[in-house]
Amino acid sequence: MPNPVLPYQPSYVISGQQRQNVVVDFSDDRTRYGRKKGGRYFEYDLIFRNRQLAEFQAFQTFWQNNYPATLIDWTEPFQNVTHTGYFVSELSYEINFEGAIDYRVRIQTTAP
């Protein structure tokens, strides 16, 4: 069965990090030793600005159905790369006085 697809595109700018788990140790003379553990992965902060209530409610349902252990697909439009990963944060939001909603979530993906 295919993975659920993130139903909305975030607003730009998309903040991301390429990450790698490492083990680092120092000897008595401060010589540094290190090694990688596992593969690289990416984390993206997806921010959705000035959205309508209906979109926010639909995204809440999508997040509730897939957080924390369901793989999802998200196509990053700038590079046209599809990422597969998990939600790794709570869904946070702000409602402004005009009724528009800003919300954000973090996803963690493997290397594309």
SULMO-V373279 format. One line per field, one symbol per residue. phi: phi as a letter, one per 40 degrees, with the letter a starting at -180 (. if undefined). psi: psi as a letter, one per 20 degrees, with the letter a starting at -180 (. if undefined). burial: + if it has 16 or more other ideal C-beta (glycine too) atoms within 10 Angstrom, else -. A space follows every 10 residues. Layout:
phi = ???
psi = ???
burial = ???
This chain:
phi = .cccbdcbcc cccccabcba cbbbbbcccg ccbaacbgcc abbbccbbbf bcdccccccd cccccbcbbb cbbbccccbf bcbbabcbac cbabbcccgc bbbaabbbbc cc
psi = pqqqppiqpr qqqpprppqp pqppqqrhjj ppqqqqoarq rqppoppoql qqgggghghg ggghhipijp pqqpoohgil ppqpbqpjrr oqqppriiiq ppqqqpqprr p.
burial = -----+---+ ---------- ---------- ---------- -+++-+++-- +----+--+- -++--++--- -+-+-+---- --+-+++-+- +--------- +++++++++- --
